[in-house]
């Protein structure tokens, strides 16, 4: 059984191992809280990290622990029971926590819409707070390679910055390290693997679902990939291809420019 599971997960596990080796995401005796929203991405991340524990021990002879953390946003999400039952087949602990995030968002609506940025900040803060209470030193979210590329384009289009999120960052305020093990994993591979494993999906209930600037960028990128299939892998490569980084900033003398 485990052989078949590993073969199904082979590609995803390989990208997680690559990300771990490139960015030193995991260290011996880490206790990692995995943010579990109820979608396929986060559910597969929790399951992938469960399997990666075995690879990590066999490859590096080191150990780390994981725990799933689900924050109920109270947006009228679907029943969490199917996902809880699916993970119940494995020795994976899931901690569930209620929150008042919906109430806060309703009080801070912008142009009669929920503020996506505030929602993301509140969810992240809630997971980190719960993780610390559970004795975790790291928190992992399921942001993947496509998310990184979309963030790059959003920053360039809306912010005039060539930037994306970090695979690993230490949060000084909370004294927790935030990691993204799927940062080298494509969304298509995540969805394909999750479907093969028949992982149930919990509808988020978010009123903005499918109507965000990120969705617009996602559709733009899909049209680019349709015309230029190699663009997807090259966009990801550009995020860590430091030998080929060539921007105006490289040519500026800091003393002659207000940086």
RAPEHU-V102139 format. One record per residue. D_CENTER is the distance of its C-alpha to the mean C-alpha in whole Angstrom. Layout:
D_CENTER
D_CENTER
This chain:
28
25
26
25
22
21
23
21
17
19
17
14
15
16
13
12
15
16
12
14
17
17
15
16
13
15
19
21
22
18
17
14
12
9
8
10
11
13
11
11
8
7
11
11
8
11
14
13
13
16
17
16
18
21
21
20
23
25
24
24
26
24
22
19
18
15
15
13
14
14
15
18
18
21
21
23
20
21
22
20
22
22
18
20
23
21
19
23
24
22
22
19
19
17
18
19
19
21
21
22
20
21
25
23
22
25
27
25
25
25
28
28
24
21
19
16
15
17
15
12
14
15
12
11
15
15
13
14
18
17
16
19
21
20
21
17
17
13
10
7
4
2
2
5
9
10
8
9
13
13
12
15
17
17
18
21
22
22
22
24
21
20
16
13
10
11
9
11
13
16
16
20
20
19
19
16
14
10
8
5
7
6
7
10
10
11
11
14
14
11
14
17
16
15
18
20
19
20
17
18
16
17
17
16
19
18
21
19
17
18
20
18
18
15
16
19
17
16
19
21
19
20
23
23
22
25
27
26
24
23
22
18
18
20
18
15
18
19
16
18
21
23
26
26
25
28
28
31
29
30
34
34
36
35
38
39
36
34
31
